[in-house]
C-alpha cells in the first residue's frame, strides 16, 4: 500500500520477500490544501479512508500463528527459503505492524498508510535477519525492525532538514517529548540536565534536539526577506568562498616561506635535502621505509632524522619571520 492505493497484503508478500533490499524512504511532498466547497456540495470521496479500511479488513482475514506453527515455518524458511512459508510468516504478523503503526500515528500524526507500509518493510527485514539459534520469539524480534523502519521514515520525512543523524539524536527524536511530559507529571522541572540523565545522553544533545523540535517549519530560500523588497532569503546566507584579500595574503605568505626555505636548503647536507624534497615538501611523499633503504638505515632512524629536520626548519622560520603566527611556522 503506498500513496493512498491498497496493496493486497497476501499476494504482494512473495514479491516483497524476494526483493534483495529496500530503498530508503522517498521524501513525499506535502498534501495540497483542501478545496473549499459550498455547503450544498456533496462531500469529497474519502479514498484514503476507504483504502485503509479495505486493507485493515483484509489483514484480519489472516489467522494469527501459534508459537509451534511459527517455529515450524521459520525452520522451513531458513532451511529452504520456501516463499510459501515466508508468506505465512509475514501475513501472520501484519496485525502487529498495524498495531505498532497506530502507536506512532497517534503521537506523530503521520499518514497511517505510509507508516504501515514502512512497518511492513521492517517486518520483511526481520524475517531475513532472524536467527533461530537465539531462541527469541519472532514477533518480539520483528517488533524491533518494524519500529526502526517506521521511526526512520518519520525522521526522514518529518522535516526537509533531517533531525536525527546520530544514535543519541534518534533516541531523543522519539523520546524527548514523552520524557518531558513524564517529568512534568511528576511535578519536576524538565531541565536539560535531568532529561539527559533520564535518557542516557549528553546535555548538549538534549539542548540541540530541543531547539530543532521547537523550531518552526522551514522557509524557502526563494521567499522574500520582507514585503517591500525583492531580496530573497538566500541573499542572507554568507558566501562560502574565501575573500580575495585572504587569498592574496595566503599567496604572499607561501611565496615568502618558499623563498626562505630555498635559502635554507643551501645549508643542508645531501641527506637532509633528500628528506626535505622527498618527504617534507613533496606533494606525494615517499615512505619512511623507502628513505631508510636509500640511506641504509632503519625506518625508525629515518623518522628521527625527519623529525629533527622539521624542528630545525621551524626554528629557522621563527627566527627569519618572527611576526608570523606559530601555526604558519610549523612544518
SELOVO-913665 format. One record per atom (N, C-alpha, C): x, y, z. Coordinates in steps of 0.02 Angstrom, whole numbers, padded with zeros to 5 digits, always signed. Last residue first. Layout:
BEGIN
XYZ/...
//
This chain:
BEGIN
+02818+01158+00525/+02823+01116+00465/+02804+01045+00482/+02758+01309+00583/+02767+01239+00599/+02766+01197+00535/+02722+01436+00555/+02794+01423+00561/+02809+01350+00575/+02589+01449+00561/+02620+01458+00495/+02694+01442+00496/+02566+01438+00697/+02541+01386+00652/+02574+01390+00584/+02616+01557+00750/+02652+01495+00762/+02630+01440+00715/+02613+01696+00634/+02583+01653+00685/+02621+01588+00691/+02754+01811+00608/+02702+01765+00586/+02676+01723+00643/+02860+01886+00649/+02794+01916+00655/+02737+01869+00634/+02982+01823+00623/+02957+01825+00693/+02885+01851+00700/+03057+01746+00518/+02989+01775+00511/+02957+01780+00580/+03180+01696+00557/+03176+01738+00498/+03110+01775+00491/+03148+01623+00674/+03200+01675+00676/+03193+01723+00617/+03053+01537+00628/+03037+01582+00684/+03087+01640+00688/+03128+01468+00532/+03074+01512+00511/+03052+01560+00566/+03215+01395+00616/+03241+01442+00566/+03188+01492+00545/+03127+01313+00686/+03168+01362+00722/+03195+01415+00675/+03078+01237+00579/+03032+01279+00617/+03071+01333+00656/+03196+01169+00540/+03162+01215+00493/+03117+01263+00531/+03220+01092+00654/+03270+01140+00631/+03239+01192+00585/+03107+01010+00656/+03119+01057+00711/+03169+01111+00692/+03129+00939+00537/+03069+00981+00545/+03079+01032+00600/+03246+00868+00570/+03248+00919+00518/+03187+00965+00522/+03198+00781+00668/+03250+00830+00686/+03253+00886+00634/+03110+00705+00592/+03085+00745+00647/+03135+00799+00667/+03200+00642+00502/+03148+00688+00477/+03122+00733+00533/+03274+00564+00591/+03308+00615+00550/+03257+00667+00524/+03173+00480+00642/+03209+00525+00687/+03243+00581+00648/+03140+00408+00525/+03089+00451+00558/+03123+00502+00604/+03258+00339+00504/+03235+00388+00454/+03184+00435+00484/+03254+00257+00614/+03308+00306+00609/+03290+00360+00558/+03144+00179+00582/+03141+00221+00641/+03195+00275+00639/+03192+00109+00470/+03135+00155+00463/+03132+00203+00521/+03374+00106+00469/+03307+00079+00484/+03254+00132+00473/+03479+00142+00325/+03463+00144+00396/+03394+00115+00406/+03518+00172+00195/+03547+00114+00228/+03536+00113+00302/+03457+00270+00126/+03513+00291+00169/+03548+00231+00201/+03359+00198+00059/+03405+00240+00020/+03467+00260+00060/+03291+00140+00165/+03327+00097+00118/+03377+00137+00077/+03233+00255+00223/+03282+00215+00260/+03323+00171+00214/+03146+00293+00121/+03200+00338+00141/+03255+00299+00177/+03060+00184+00124/+03099+00197+00063/+03158+00243+00078/+03006+00199+00252/+03042+00137+00235/+03086+00148+00173/+02937+00316+00243/+02997+00315+00284/+03039+00253+00269/+02883+00342+00072/+02876+00315+00139/+02942+00319+00176/+02871+00502-00014/+02888+00431-00011/+02881+00407+00061/+02735+00617-00040/+02797+00597-00007/+02808+00521-00009/+02674+00707-00150/+02662+00636-00136/+02726+00608-00105/+02726+00834-00139/+02653+00826-00142/+02633+00754-00128/+02863+00867-00028/+02835+00830-00085/+02759+00827-00081/+02922+00922+00084/+02892+00967+00035/+02858+00932-00023/+02958+00807+00161/+02926+00865+00192/+02890+00909+00141/+03008+00704+00068/+02961+00691+00122/+02923+00754+00144/+03093+00744-00033/+03052+00685-00044/+02999+00672+00010/+03155+00863+00013/+03123+00861-00053/+03074+00803-00059/+03202+00830+00142/+03162+00890+00131/+03122+00884+00066/+03277+00715+00117/+03219+00711+00162/+03173+00771+00151/+03375+00773+00034/+03332+00719+00009/+03269+00713+00052/+03435+00863+00121/+03399+00889+00062/+03352+00836+00033/+03494+00775+00210/+03440+00818+00235/+03400+00847+00176/+03591+00719+00127/+03540+00676+00155/+03481+00717+00180/+03671+00832+00099/+03636+00798+00045/+03580+00754+00072/+03639+00963+00222/+03679+00909+00192/+03638+00874+00138/+03593+01136+00200/+03582+01068+00221/+03631+01020+00189/+03597+01263+00153/+03637+01250+00213/+03633+01177+00235/+03508+01274+00051/+03579+01275+00033/+03624+01260+00093/+03385+01283+00112/+03404+01219+00083/+03479+01216+00067/+03367+01415+00146/+03385+01369+00199/+03411+01303+00171/+03325+01468+00023/+03389+01489+00051/+03414+01440+00105/+03204+01400+00015/+03254+01392-00038/+03323+01412-00014/+03139+01447+00127/+03159+01377+00125/+03211+01364+00071/+03117+01581+00089/+03158+01566+00148/+03183+01494+00147/+03032+01561-00020/+03097+01594-00030/+03144+01579+00029/+02922+01502+00044/+02959+01465-00007/+03028+01495-00019/+02879+01607+00124/+02905+01547+00156/+02946+01506+00107/+02835+01695+00021/+02887+01715+00069/+02920+01655+00101/+02736+01621-00042/+02794+01644-00081/+02851+01662-00035/+02645+01605+00062/+02677+01546+00032/+02740+01565-00007/+02610+01740+00081/+02643+01703+00134/+02679+01641+00107/+02547+01771-00039/+02608+01807-00021/+02647+01770+00034/+02438+01684-00030/+02485+01677-00085/+02551+01711-00069/+02372+01735+00083/+02399+01666+00084/+02451+01656+00029/+02337+01862+00036/+02383+01856+00093/+02414+01787+00096/+02248+01827-00066/+02309+01863-00082/+02360+01856-00026/+02146+01765+00008/+02182+01727-00043/+02249+01760-00060/+02105+01875+00083/+02133+01817+00117/+02173+01774+00068/+02055+01959-00015/+02113+01982+00024/+02146+01924+00062/+01946+01884-00062/+02003+01896-00106/+02065+01918-00067/+01877+01756+00046/+01884+01826+00024/+01948+01835-00016/+01814+01601-00008/+01865+01637+00031/+01873+01707+00001/+01640+01561-00011/+01703+01573-00044/+01750+01613+00000/+01517+01550+00043/+01568+01504+00068/+01636+01514+00036/+01425+01694+00090/+01458+01654+00039/+01511+01610+00070/+01287+01689+00205/+01355+01711+00186/+01386+01665+00135/+01122+01720+00164/+01170+01667+00180/+01240+01690+00159/+01038+01813+00116/+01063+01823+00184/+01114+01772+00204/+00992+01772-00005/+01040+01827-00006/+01070+01840+00062/+00894+01682+00023/+00960+01655+00005/+01013+01709+00004/+00780+01756+00041/+00814+01730+00100/+00885+01706+00083/+00788+01896-00075/+00763+01832-00051/+00804+01808+00009/+00734+02060-00117/+00786+02016-00092/+00755+01952-00063/+00638+02149-00146/+00643+02091-00191/+00698+02044-00169/+00531+02220-00020/+00597+02209-00051/+00595+02148-00096/+00422+02229+00063/+00440+02287+00022/+00508+02279-00011/+00404+02116+00142/+00352+02132+00092/+00373+02187+00044/+00562+02023+00151/+00508+02063+00178/+00460+02083+00123/+00632+01923+00085/+00651+01942+00153/+00595+01981+00187/+00539+01798-00008/+00565+01866+00002/+00582+01879+00075/+00600+01631-00039/+00550+01675-00009/+00579+01745+00002/+00695+01545-00079/+00671+01592-00130/+00619+01640-00103/+00714+01462+00025/+00768+01509+00012/+00747+01560-00041/+00573+01436+00128/+00604+01429+00064/+00658+01482+00055/+00588+01382+00293/+00570+01438+00248/+00607+01428+00183/+00519+01250+00392/+00572+01279+00351/+00545+01334+00307/+00427+01282+00544/+00437+01249+00480/+00491+01285+00440/+00515+01315+00699/+00458+01316+00653/+00474+01280+00589/+00586+01219+00832/+00591+01266+00776/+00529+01261+00731/+00581+01120+00923/+00541+01179+00938/+00540+01228+00879/+00670+01026+00875/+00599+01008+00877/+00554+01068+00888/+00789+01099+00889/+00767+01076+00823/+00692+01061+00823/+00797+01120+01026/+00794+01178+00981/+00767+01157+00913/+00806+00989+01069/+00750+01030+01092/+00741+01091+01046/+00927+00949+01014/+00866+00920+00988/+00805+00960+01009/+01016+01029+01091/+01013+01035+01018/+00948+01008+00990/+00992+00983+01222/+00981+01053+01205/+00973+01062+01129/+01031+00849+01210/+00962+00866+01228/+00946+00937+01208/+01166+00861+01179/+01121+00829+01131/+01048+00847+01146/+01213+00921+01298/+01216+00957+01235/+01171+00928+01182/+01198+00820+01389/+01155+00878+01396/+01155+00919+01332/+01201+00654+01317/+01233+00714+01342/+01184+00772+01345/+01095+00520+01379/+01131+00556+01327/+01163+00618+01357/+00999+00452+01457/+01065+00423+01446/+01103+00454+01389/+00878+00499+01496/+00882+00469+01430/+00950+00441+01414/+00900+00554+01624/+00847+00504+01614/+00856+00465+01549/+01003+00646+01597/+01014+00590+01644/+00963+00535+01633/+00940+00734+01510/+01000+00698+01487/+01013+00637+01532/+00840+00784+01594/+00822+00746+01534/+00881+00704+01509/+00918+00851+01688/+00877+00795+01710/+00857+00752+01650/+00977+00950+01604/+01018+00904+01643/+00979+00842+01663/+00869+01022+01550/+00913+00983+01506/+00954+00932+01544/+00719+01002+01651/+00778+01037+01627/+00822+00992+01585/+00574+00991+01690/+00610+00951+01640/+00669+00989+01610/+00542+00997+01858/+00559+01040+01802/+00599+01000+01751/+00407+00893+01922/+00476+00916+01919/+00486+00961+01858/+00289+00824+01934/+00295+00886+01970/+00365+00915+01970/+00268+00718+01854/+00297+00704+01920/+00307+00767+01962/+00229+00777+01738/+00177+00744+01778/+00202+00726+01848/+00356+00817+01694/+00307+00868+01715/+00251+00838+01757/+00409+00694+01658/+00439+00732+01713/+00392+00785+01739/+00323+00663+01550/+00327+00619+01608/+00355+00656+01669/+00353+00765+01459/+00285+00760+01487/+00284+00717+01550/+00487+00732+01432/+00470+00797+01459/+00401+00796+01492/+00472+00605+01376/+00506+00611+01440/+00492+00678+01472/+00407+00637+01255/+00374+00593+01304/+00405+00601+01373/+00502+00718+01192/+00437+00746+01211/+00403+00703+01264/+00609+00622+01177/+00617+00684+01214/+00550+00712+01238/+00595+00506+01098/+00581+00502+01170/+00581+00568+01207/+00626+00528+00963/+00566+00491+00980/+00546+00498+01054/+00742+00605+00968/+00687+00623+00923/+00622+00590+00944/+00827+00535+01053/+00795+00596+01077/+00736+00615+01033/+00869+00431+00969/+00835+00416+01032/+00796+00477+01058/+00931+00506+00869/+00872+00466+00853/+00833+00447+00915/+01035+00563+00944/+00983+00606+00916/+00922+00567+00896/+01111+00448+00974/+01082+00488+01028/+01026+00533+01002/+01148+00407+00845/+01107+00364+00886/+01073+00403+00942/+01126+00544+00728/+01167+00500+00770/+01120+00458+00812/+01031+00614+00659/+01088+00588+00620/+01133+00544+00662/+00883+00684+00643/+00913+00628+00680/+00969+00596+00642/+00833+00780+00560/+00850+00800+00628/+00881+00744+00668/+00845+00843+00395/+00844+00786+00439/+00868+00805+00508/+00740+00959+00327/+00807+00951+00355/+00804+00894+00405/+00606+00942+00303/+00651+00940+00246/+00723+00930+00269/+00533+00832+00425/+00552+00898+00402/+00599+00889+00342/+00486+00701+00419/+00454+00748+00465/+00469+00820+00445/+00554+00610+00343/+00500+00648+00310/+00467+00699+00355/+00650+00548+00419/+00668+00569+00352/+00616+00615+00321/+00580+00516+00536/+00637+00563+00539/+00655+00590+00471/+00488+00424+00485/+00465+00486+00517/+00520+00537+00517/+00574+00322+00440/+00530+00357+00392/+00507+00424+00421/+00628+00282+00561/+00672+00311+00510/+00631+00349+00459/+00514+00230+00622/+00547+00288+00651/+00593+00321+00601/+00488+00120+00539/+00438+00174+00545/+00472+00237+00572/+00603+00043+00558/+00587+00068+00491/+00536+00125+00495/+00597+00017+00697/+00655+00051+00668/+00639+00080+00600/+00477-00052+00713/+00485+00014+00743/+00542+00052+00712/+00514-00169+00643/+00456-00129+00622/+00461-00059+00649/+00621-00216+00717/+00632-00193+00649/+00574-00151+00623/+00554-00247+00839/+00613-00202+00838/+00623-00173+00768/+00459-00340+00801/+00437-00275+00826/+00493-00224+00825/+00533-00454+00772/+00505-00415+00717/+00484-00345+00740/+00559-00502+00900/+00615-00480+00859/+00589-00435+00802/+00430-00536+00938/+00468-00488+00979/+00525-00459+00937/+00397-00629+00840/+00359-00567+00844/+00395-00514+00886/+00485-00736+00867/+00492-00697+00807/+00456-00630+00811/+00565-00755+01023/+00504-00760+00984/+00507-00712+00925/+00730-00817+01027/+00685-00761+01038/+00623-00770+00994/+00835-00907+01007/+00780-00926+01050/+00731-00871+01066/+00945-00900+00926/+00941-00853+00982/+00884-00869+01030/+00935-00983+00818/+00975-01006+00874/+00970-00960+00935/+00866-00916+00718/+00830-00964+00758/+00868-00984+00821/+00871-00752+00679/+00917-00808+00694/+00881-00856+00742/+00819-00640+00552/+00803-00679+00611/+00849-00740+00617/+00833-00567+00436/+00887-00563+00486/+00877-00612+00545/+00718-00587+00361/+00783-00602+00331/+00837-00608+00384/+00620-00542+00450/+00619-00612+00427/+00686-00632+00398/+00655-00408+00460/+00661-00451+00519/+00662-00524+00499/+00620-00364+00333/+00690-00363+00353/+00701-00408+00414/+00482-00377+00343/+00519-00418+00294/+00593-00421+00312/+00457-00279+00440/+00439-00349+00453/+00477-00396+00405/+00495-00164+00371/+00533-00185+00430/+00520-00258+00448/+00394-00161+00278/+00464-00170+00255/+00508-00192+00313/+00288-00137+00363/+00290-00200+00326/+00360-00214+00299/+00319-00007+00404/+00321-00061+00452/+00323-00129+00419/+00295+00062+00287/+00363+00058+00311/+00371+00002+00363/+00154+00042+00282/+00197+00019+00227/+00269+00011+00251/+00114+00105+00398/+00103+00033+00391/+00148+00005+00336/+00147+00236+00365/+00180+00204+00421/+00172+00128+00418/+00060+00259+00258/+00132+00260+00246/+00169+00225+00303/-00062+00252+00327/-00048+00204+00274/+00027+00202+00259/-00055+00361+00413/-00054+00294+00441/-00037+00242+00387/+00041+00501+00402/-00006+00461+00364/-00002+00388+00387/+00077+00558+00572/+00094+00546+00502/+00039+00505+00468/+00063+00588+00707/+00011+00610+00660/+00034+00606+00587/+00137+00553+00817/+00169+00595+00767/+00122+00618+00712/+00048+00479+00900/+00093+00528+00929/+00121+00577+00877/-00028+00396+00823/-00062+00434+00875/-00018+00488+00904/+00070+00333+00745/+00024+00380+00714/-00010+00424+00766/+00132+00245+00833/+00170+00302+00807/+00124+00355+00778/+00023+00159+00853/+00055+00192+00910/+00095+00253+00887/-00003+00114+00724/-00053+00155+00759/-00023+00192+00818/+00109+00035+00703/+00100+00095+00662/+00049+00142+00694/+00083-00070+00791/+00139-00026+00804/+00132+00039+00765/-00034-00124+00729/-00035-00103+00799/+00021-00053+00814/+00014-00158+00602/-00039-00108+00608/-00041-00081+00680/+00107-00258+00637/+00129-00196+00603/+00077-00141+00611/+00022-00354+00688/+00072-00324+00732/+00097-00259+00702/-00047-00391+00575/-00084-00354+00626/-00037-00322+00677/+00051-00462+00507/+00029-00398+00480/-00010-00357+00531/+00090-00589+00540/+00113-00534+00584/+00094-00465+00557/+00047-00676+00446/+00027-00689+00515/+00048-00635+00563/+00110-00632+00332/+00039-00617+00340/+00015-00629+00411/+00240-00683+00363/+00227-00611+00356/+00154-00595+00367/+00221-00822+00368/+00252-00787+00425/+00237-00712+00422/+00167-00850+00243/+00127-00863+00302/+00155-00826+00363/+00276-00812+00161/+00211-00778+00155/+00168-00789+00217/+00373-00904+00199/+00384-00833+00211/+00319-00794+00208/+00313-01020+00151/+00324-01013+00223/+00335-00940+00241/+00318-00990+00015/+00253-01001+00047/+00258-00994+00122/+00455-00984-00014/+00416-00922-00014/+00347-00930+00018/+00583-01065+00071/+00516-01076+00042/+00475-01012+00044/+00713-01080+00111/+00694-01017+00078/+00625-01021+00046/+00755-01191+00182/+00743-01199+00110/+00728-01133+00074/+00785-01151+00313/+00819-01209+00284/+00813-01210+00208/+00705-01044+00341/+00777-01035+00349/+00816-01093+00316/+00577-01101+00319/+00601-01045+00278/+00677-01037+00281/+00573-01202+00416/+00565-01219+00345/+00593-01164+00302/+00585-01128+00533/+00635-01179+00517/+00632-01197+00442/+00469-01051+00523/+00535-01019+00523/+00589-01068+00505/+00368-01145+00531/+00375-01107+00470/+00444-01074+00465/+00389-01191+00662/+00392-01238+00607/+00403-01201+00541/+00369-01074+00737/+00435-01106+00738/+00442-01154+00679/+00231-01052+00709/+00282-01002+00691/+00352-01034+00687/+00170-01163+00764/+00165-01151+00692/+00219-01103+00669/+00203-01141+00900/+00227-01201+00865/+00224-01193+00790/+00138-01022+00928/+00211-01025+00935/+00239-01085+00897/+00015-00988+00799/+00035-01011+00865/+00112-01014+00868/-00028-00843+00706/+00008-00906+00712/+00020-00924+00785/-00187-00779+00658/-00126-00772+00697/-00094-00841+00707/-00249-00777+00489/-00251-00801+00558/-00184-00788+00592/-00312-00648+00391/-00256-00694+00403/-00254-00713+00476/-00412-00555+00391/-00428-00621+00364/-00373-00672+00378/-00362-00435+00432/-00396-00475+00482/-00413-00545+00456/-00318-00380+00312/-00269-00405+00360/-00302-00451+00411/-00437-00336+00257/-00401-00391+00225/-00351-00422+00274/-00468-00230+00340/-00514-00287+00336/-00479-00348+00306/-00362-00147+00311/-00369-00174+00379/-00416-00234+00380/-00392-00117+00176/-00331-00153+00194/-00336-00185+00263/-00512-00049+00187/-00510-00111+00149/-00448-00152+00167/-00471+00062+00259/-00521+00017+00289/-00520-00051+00253/-00386+00119+00166/-00360+00095+00229/-00407+00046+00262/-00477+00152+00067/-00424+00105+00051/-00393+00077+00115/-00559+00242+00138/-00587+00182+00110/-00533+00130+00095/-00468+00343+00170/-00502+00306+00223/-00529+00240+00197/-00434+00385+00040/-00383+00360+00086/-00415+00318+00140/-00556+00428-00014/-00521+00372-00044/-00470+00342+00004/-00691+00490+00018/-00635+00477+00063/-00597+00416+00038/-00755+00611-00095/-00748+00540-00076/-00686+00530-00035/-00820+00763-00026/-00773+00729-00070/-00766+00656-00048/-00997+00792-00005/-00929+00785+00021/-00885+00746-00027/-01091+00897-00118/-01081+00833-00084/-01010+00826-00060/-01133+01067-00080/-01098+01018-00121/-01090+00953-00083/-01188+01157+00006/-01234+01112-00028/-01199+01058-00069/-01082+01233+00048/-01113+01187+00096/-01157+01136+00061/-00948+01236-00074/-01010+01262-00044/-01041+01209+00001/-00777+01201-00028/-00836+01188-00068/-00897+01219-00035/-00607+01221-00041/-00667+01245-00006/-00727+01237-00052/-00490+01092-00042/-00530+01137-00083/-00593+01156-00045/-00343+01085+00063/-00411+01063+00045/-00447+01115+00004/-00177+01095-00007/-00229+01118+00039/-00297+01096+00017/-00085+00942-00045/-00111+01009-00064/-00165+01030-00015/+00039+00868+00063/-00026+00864+00029/-00050+00934+00011/+00215+00880+00031/+00156+00890+00073/+00093+00889+00032/+00305+00746-00051/+00285+00816-00046/+00224+00823-00002/+00412+00628+00029/+00348+00641-00005/+00330+00714+00003/+00560+00551+00005/+00530+00610+00034/+00467+00628-00004/+00564+00377+00020/+00565+00434-00026/+00530+00493+00008/+00669+00273+00121/+00605+00305+00108/+00612+00367+00065/+00792+00174+00033/+00772+00218+00088/+00707+00253+00071/+00746+00012-00035/+00775+00078-00042/+00753+00121+00016/+00785-00149+00020/+00735-00097+00014/+00770-00030+00011/+00835-00299-00065/+00844-00246-00015/+00791-00193-00026/+00795-00404-00149/+00858-00408-00112/+00866-00355-00060/+00633-00474-00143/+00671-00415-00161/+00734-00413-00119/+00562-00578-00092/+00615-00596-00138/+00655-00536-00161/+00466-00511-00016/+00517-00552+00018/+00576-00565-00028/+00387-00450-00114/+00424-00409-00066/+00479-00448-00033/+00330-00558-00182/+00373-00511-00219/+00415-00470-00172/+00259-00616-00076/+00312-00652-00110/+00360-00605-00146/+00165-00516-00039/+00218-00536+00007/+00274-00570-00029/+00056-00484-00116/+00117-00445-00126/+00175-00469-00085/-00051-00563-00082/-00020-00575-00146/+00046-00539-00154/-00087-00514+00049/-00065-00583+00038/-00025-00591-00025/-00118-00377+00036/-00069-00399+00086/-00044-00469+00073/-00130-00277-00096/-00154-00342-00075/-00102-00372-00029/-00139-00108-00057/-00094-00162-00078/-00124-00227-00052/-00223+00036-00112/-00225-00025-00071/-00178-00077-00101/-00151+00197-00113/-00175+00139-00150/-00172+00078-00106/-00094+00306-00046/-00166+00302-00048/-00193+00243-00086/+00043+00284-00057/+00012+00343-00087/-00062+00334-00097/+00036+00107-00048/+00076+00167-00049/+00037+00222-00084/+00042-00060+00000/+00000+00000+00000/+00043+00061+00000/
//
